Amino acid sequence: MQLPDAPRGQRLARQGKNGKRNRVMATFSVIVGTTAAVACGPLAGASSNHGQPTAEKPAANIALERPSSWKLEFNSNFTGNELDKSIWGTCYPWAPNGCTNFGNDNEKEWYQASQVQIKNGILNLIAQRAPTSGYNARGAPKEYACRSGMVTTDPGFHFMYGYVQVIARIPYGAGLWAALWLAAASRKWPPEIDILEHWASDADAKVYLHPKVGTLHGGPVNTPDISKGWHSFTLYWTKSRLAWGIDGRQVFTITKGIPQQAMYLIANVADTNSRPGNCSGTMLVKSVKVWQPKS
Protein backbone atom coordinates (compact mmCIF):
# COMPACT_ATOMS: atom_id res chain seq x y z
CA MET A 1 0.00 0.00 0.00
CA GLN A 2 1.19 3.46 -0.76
CA LEU A 3 -0.48 6.48 0.76
CA PRO A 4 0.44 9.99 -0.32
CA ASP A 5 2.22 11.56 2.64
CA ALA A 6 1.21 8.56 4.70
CA PRO A 7 2.25 8.17 8.34
CA ARG A 8 5.20 6.17 9.38
CA GLY A 9 2.95 3.21 9.96
CA GLN A 10 4.82 1.68 7.08
CA ARG A 11 8.36 1.49 8.15
CA LEU A 12 11.33 2.51 6.09
CA ALA A 13 13.57 -0.25 4.80
CA ARG A 14 16.42 -1.05 7.13
CA GLN A 15 20.03 -1.43 6.19
CA GLY A 16 22.54 -4.12 6.94
CA LYS A 17 22.56 -7.89 7.23
CA ASN A 18 19.25 -9.48 8.17
CA GLY A 19 17.56 -6.08 7.88
CA LYS A 20 19.16 -4.68 11.01
CA ARG A 21 20.27 -1.11 11.34
CA ASN A 22 23.95 -0.45 11.44
CA ARG A 23 24.94 -0.52 15.07
CA VAL A 24 26.65 2.51 16.44
CA MET A 25 27.23 2.53 20.11
CA ALA A 26 25.60 0.60 22.90
CA THR A 27 25.47 2.58 26.11
CA PHE A 28 22.48 2.48 28.39
CA SER A 29 22.90 6.02 29.67
CA VAL A 30 23.76 7.97 26.52
CA ILE A 31 23.54 7.70 22.75
CA VAL A 32 25.89 9.56 20.46
CA GLY A 33 26.75 8.38 16.97
CA THR A 34 25.68 7.97 13.38
CA THR A 35 22.73 5.73 12.65
CA ALA A 36 20.95 4.58 9.55
CA ALA A 37 17.35 5.70 9.28
CA VAL A 38 14.73 3.11 9.89
CA ALA A 39 11.72 2.98 12.08
CA CYS A 40 8.33 1.75 12.72
CA GLY A 41 6.99 4.21 10.25
CA PRO A 42 4.75 4.33 7.32
CA LEU A 43 5.28 5.23 3.71
CA ALA A 44 6.10 2.95 0.92
CA GLY A 45 8.69 4.62 -1.23
CA ALA A 46 9.42 7.29 1.35
CA SER A 47 12.98 8.50 1.43
CA SER A 48 14.79 8.33 4.75
CA ASN A 49 16.84 11.03 6.39
CA HIS A 50 20.03 9.76 7.93
CA GLY A 51 21.40 11.99 10.61
CA GLN A 52 23.87 12.44 13.40
CA PRO A 53 21.90 11.55 16.52
CA THR A 54 23.03 13.74 19.38
CA ALA A 55 22.13 13.37 23.03
CA GLU A 56 21.97 17.04 23.87
CA LYS A 57 21.88 16.31 27.58
CA PRO A 58 23.57 12.95 28.27
CA ALA A 59 21.42 10.90 30.58
CA ALA A 60 24.26 9.86 32.92
CA ASN A 61 22.03 7.71 35.11
CA ILE A 62 19.39 10.41 35.48
CA ALA A 63 15.92 9.38 36.61
CA LEU A 64 13.06 10.15 34.21
CA GLU A 65 10.03 11.12 36.27
CA ARG A 66 6.67 12.54 35.32
CA PRO A 67 5.68 15.93 36.74
CA SER A 68 3.52 15.39 39.83
CA SER A 69 1.01 18.03 38.71
CA TRP A 70 0.17 16.27 35.43
CA LYS A 71 -3.19 14.53 35.14
CA LEU A 72 -3.78 10.92 34.15
CA GLU A 73 -5.73 11.16 30.88
CA PHE A 74 -5.46 7.60 29.52
CA ASN A 75 -5.33 4.41 31.53
CA SER A 76 -5.73 0.97 29.98
CA ASN A 77 -5.16 -1.99 32.29
CA PHE A 78 -6.80 -4.60 30.01
CA THR A 79 -9.44 -5.86 32.39
CA GLY A 80 -12.03 -8.34 31.19
CA ASN A 81 -11.63 -10.88 28.41
CA GLU A 82 -11.85 -8.72 25.29
CA LEU A 83 -10.12 -5.67 23.90
CA ASP A 84 -12.11 -2.44 24.21
CA LYS A 85 -12.78 -1.72 20.53
CA SER A 86 -13.95 1.82 21.33
CA ILE A 87 -10.31 2.59 22.21
CA TRP A 88 -8.13 0.07 20.44
CA GLY A 89 -7.80 -0.91 16.80
CA THR A 90 -6.01 -4.04 15.58
CA CYS A 91 -4.76 -2.81 12.20
CA TYR A 92 -2.96 0.24 10.84
CA PRO A 93 -5.63 2.92 10.29
CA TRP A 94 -3.93 4.09 7.10
CA ALA A 95 -3.87 0.64 5.48
CA PRO A 96 -7.02 0.23 3.34
CA ASN A 97 -5.72 -2.90 1.58
CA GLY A 98 -5.05 -4.82 4.74
CA CYS A 99 -2.84 -5.12 7.74
CA THR A 100 0.90 -5.11 7.30
CA ASN A 101 3.56 -2.49 6.79
CA PHE A 102 3.92 -2.28 3.03
CA GLY A 103 6.61 0.40 3.38
CA ASN A 104 9.06 -2.19 4.72
CA ASP A 105 9.65 -4.80 2.05
CA ASN A 106 11.26 -7.23 4.48
CA GLU A 107 8.23 -7.58 6.75
CA LYS A 108 6.69 -11.04 6.54
CA GLU A 109 3.70 -10.73 8.88
CA TRP A 110 0.00 -10.18 8.30
CA TYR A 111 -1.76 -8.74 11.34
CA GLN A 112 -4.96 -10.39 12.50
CA ALA A 113 -7.34 -9.52 15.32
CA SER A 114 -7.21 -13.16 16.46
CA GLN A 115 -3.55 -12.64 17.41
CA VAL A 116 -4.56 -9.97 19.93
CA GLN A 117 -5.77 -11.58 23.15
CA ILE A 118 -6.34 -10.60 26.76
CA LYS A 119 -5.46 -13.16 29.40
CA ASN A 120 -5.56 -12.52 33.15
CA GLY A 121 -5.44 -8.76 32.66
CA ILE A 122 -2.49 -8.89 30.23
CA LEU A 123 -2.59 -7.88 26.57
CA ASN A 124 -0.95 -10.54 24.36
CA LEU A 125 0.32 -9.65 20.87
CA ILE A 126 1.13 -13.05 19.40
CA ALA A 127 3.49 -13.65 16.48
CA GLN A 128 3.00 -17.13 15.03
CA ARG A 129 4.57 -18.85 12.05
CA ALA A 130 1.62 -19.97 9.94
CA PRO A 131 0.66 -19.42 6.29
CA THR A 132 -1.79 -16.52 6.31
CA SER A 133 -3.82 -15.06 3.46
CA GLY A 134 -3.57 -11.32 2.98
CA TYR A 135 -2.96 -8.75 0.26
CA ASN A 136 -0.04 -6.93 -1.27
CA ALA A 137 0.27 -3.15 -1.59
CA ARG A 138 -1.85 -3.19 -4.76
CA GLY A 139 -4.66 -5.17 -3.17
CA ALA A 140 -3.86 -8.47 -4.89
CA PRO A 141 -4.01 -11.70 -2.83
CA LYS A 142 -0.73 -12.66 -1.15
CA GLU A 143 0.27 -15.36 1.33
CA TYR A 144 2.35 -14.31 4.33
CA ALA A 145 4.60 -16.68 6.27
CA CYS A 146 3.69 -15.12 9.60
CA ARG A 147 0.58 -13.89 11.38
CA SER A 148 0.89 -11.49 14.27
CA GLY A 149 -0.87 -9.00 16.52
CA MET A 150 -0.85 -5.24 16.90
CA VAL A 151 -2.90 -2.56 18.64
CA THR A 152 -3.31 1.16 18.05
CA THR A 153 -5.15 3.89 19.95
CA ASP A 154 -6.45 5.39 16.69
CA PRO A 155 -9.22 6.51 16.63
CA GLY A 156 -9.85 6.05 20.37
CA PHE A 157 -7.13 8.29 21.78
CA HIS A 158 -5.01 11.00 20.15
CA PHE A 159 -2.88 13.34 22.23
CA MET A 160 -0.26 16.07 21.98
CA TYR A 161 2.38 16.23 24.73
CA GLY A 162 2.42 14.04 27.80
CA TYR A 163 4.22 11.38 29.77
CA VAL A 164 3.67 7.95 28.21
CA GLN A 165 4.31 4.81 30.24
CA VAL A 166 4.02 1.27 28.85
CA ILE A 167 4.65 -1.67 31.18
CA ALA A 168 5.57 -4.58 28.95
CA ARG A 169 7.65 -7.67 28.26
CA ILE A 170 9.33 -7.69 24.85
CA PRO A 171 9.67 -11.00 22.97
CA TYR A 172 13.10 -12.26 21.93
CA GLY A 173 13.31 -14.62 18.97
CA ALA A 174 14.61 -15.10 15.44
CA GLY A 175 13.18 -12.59 12.98
CA LEU A 176 11.09 -10.67 15.52
CA TRP A 177 10.87 -6.88 15.36
CA ALA A 178 8.84 -5.55 18.30
CA ALA A 179 8.00 -1.88 18.66
CA LEU A 180 6.22 0.73 20.77
CA TRP A 181 5.81 3.98 18.88
CA LEU A 182 3.77 7.10 18.11
CA ALA A 183 2.41 7.99 14.66
CA ALA A 184 0.79 11.23 13.52
CA ALA A 185 -2.97 11.52 13.88
CA SER A 186 -2.94 13.38 10.54
CA ARG A 187 -1.80 10.09 8.94
CA LYS A 188 1.07 11.93 7.28
CA TRP A 189 4.66 10.85 7.85
CA PRO A 190 6.87 12.12 9.36
CA PRO A 191 6.88 12.73 12.32
CA GLU A 192 7.27 9.48 14.22
CA ILE A 193 8.51 8.81 17.74
CA ASP A 194 9.86 5.34 18.46
CA ILE A 195 9.60 4.74 22.20
CA LEU A 196 11.27 1.36 21.68
CA GLU A 197 12.28 -0.91 18.83
CA HIS A 198 13.91 -4.30 19.33
CA TRP A 199 15.20 -6.96 16.92
CA ALA A 200 15.58 -10.69 17.49
CA SER A 201 17.60 -11.26 20.69
CA ASP A 202 19.84 -8.20 20.49
CA ALA A 203 21.36 -6.78 23.66
CA ASP A 204 20.45 -3.34 22.31
CA ALA A 205 17.09 -1.70 21.85
CA LYS A 206 16.69 1.48 19.78
CA VAL A 207 14.95 4.80 20.35
CA TYR A 208 14.30 7.29 17.55
CA LEU A 209 12.70 10.54 16.54
CA HIS A 210 11.82 11.02 12.89
CA PRO A 211 11.19 14.78 12.86
CA LYS A 212 8.92 16.53 10.43
CA VAL A 213 11.93 18.43 9.10
CA GLY A 214 15.58 17.48 9.49
CA THR A 215 17.55 14.37 10.23
CA LEU A 216 16.89 11.28 12.28
CA HIS A 217 17.80 11.40 15.97
CA GLY A 218 18.41 8.45 18.25
CA GLY A 219 20.19 5.14 18.25
CA PRO A 220 20.91 2.00 20.28
CA VAL A 221 20.76 1.65 24.04
CA ASN A 222 22.03 -1.37 25.92
CA THR A 223 19.17 -2.83 27.93
CA PRO A 224 18.57 -5.49 30.53
CA ASP A 225 16.96 -8.65 29.20
CA ILE A 226 13.58 -7.08 28.48
CA SER A 227 12.11 -10.47 27.58
CA LYS A 228 12.16 -11.41 31.28
CA GLY A 229 10.11 -9.74 33.97
CA TRP A 230 8.18 -6.50 33.54
CA HIS A 231 9.83 -3.33 32.29
CA SER A 232 8.75 0.28 32.04
CA PHE A 233 9.19 2.11 28.72
CA THR A 234 8.51 5.82 28.98
CA LEU A 235 8.42 8.95 26.87
CA TYR A 236 8.36 12.52 28.22
CA TRP A 237 7.03 14.89 25.54
CA THR A 238 6.67 18.63 25.84
CA LYS A 239 6.70 21.45 23.31
CA SER A 240 10.45 21.86 23.77
CA ARG A 241 11.79 18.44 24.75
CA LEU A 242 11.58 14.69 24.24
CA ALA A 243 13.12 12.23 26.70
CA TRP A 244 13.07 8.42 26.63
CA GLY A 245 13.32 6.15 29.66
CA ILE A 246 13.69 2.47 30.43
CA ASP A 247 12.91 1.25 33.94
CA GLY A 248 12.82 4.80 35.23
CA ARG A 249 16.24 5.85 33.90
CA GLN A 250 16.64 8.36 31.11
CA VAL A 251 18.37 6.91 28.03
CA PHE A 252 18.08 9.74 25.51
CA THR A 253 16.83 13.30 25.27
CA ILE A 254 16.57 15.93 22.57
CA THR A 255 15.26 19.47 22.10
CA LYS A 256 15.27 19.66 18.29
CA GLY A 257 12.50 18.78 15.86
CA ILE A 258 9.92 18.12 18.57
CA PRO A 259 6.51 17.17 17.06
CA GLN A 260 3.89 19.85 17.64
CA GLN A 261 0.84 17.81 16.64
CA ALA A 262 -1.49 15.10 17.87
CA MET A 263 -0.24 11.51 17.71
CA TYR A 264 -1.40 8.04 18.72
CA LEU A 265 0.23 4.92 20.15
CA ILE A 266 1.01 1.68 18.32
CA ALA A 267 2.34 -1.57 19.78
CA ASN A 268 3.20 -4.38 17.36
CA VAL A 269 5.33 -7.45 16.72
CA ALA A 270 6.64 -7.62 13.15
CA ASP A 271 8.67 -10.40 11.54
CA THR A 272 11.55 -9.97 9.10
CA ASN A 273 12.44 -13.54 8.15
CA SER A 274 10.31 -16.32 6.64
CA ARG A 275 12.76 -19.16 7.36
CA PRO A 276 11.65 -21.99 9.68
CA GLY A 277 12.08 -21.12 13.34
CA ASN A 278 11.26 -17.45 12.85
CA CYS A 279 8.10 -15.58 13.82
CA SER A 280 7.41 -17.05 17.23
CA GLY A 281 6.93 -14.83 20.25
CA THR A 282 4.49 -12.74 22.25
CA MET A 283 4.65 -9.15 23.45
CA LEU A 284 2.96 -8.88 26.83
CA VAL A 285 1.56 -5.51 27.85
CA LYS A 286 0.37 -4.97 31.42
CA SER A 287 -0.69 -1.33 31.13
CA VAL A 288 -0.58 1.81 29.00
CA LYS A 289 -0.90 5.21 30.69
CA VAL A 290 -0.61 8.79 29.50
CA TRP A 291 -0.42 11.80 31.80
CA GLN A 292 -0.77 15.33 30.43
CA PRO A 293 -0.26 18.86 31.75
CA LYS A 294 -3.36 20.35 33.29
CA SER A 295 -4.96 22.88 30.97
Buried (B, 14 or more C-beta within 10 A) or exposed (E): BBBEEBBBBBBBBBBEEEBBBBBBBBBBBBBBBEBBBBBBBBBBEBEBBBBEBBBEBBBEEBEBEBEEEBEEBBEBBBEEEEBEEEBBBBBBBBBEBBBBBBBBEBBBBBBBBEBBBBEEEBBBBBBBBEEBEBBBBEEEEBEBBBBBBBBBBBEBBBBEBBBBBBBBBBBBBBBBBBBBBBBBBEBBBBBBBBBBBBBBEBEBBBBBBBBBEEBBBBBBBBBEEBBEEBBBBBBBBBEEBBBBBBBEBBBBBBEBBBBEEBBBBBBBBBBBBBEEEBBBBBBBBBBBBBBBBEE
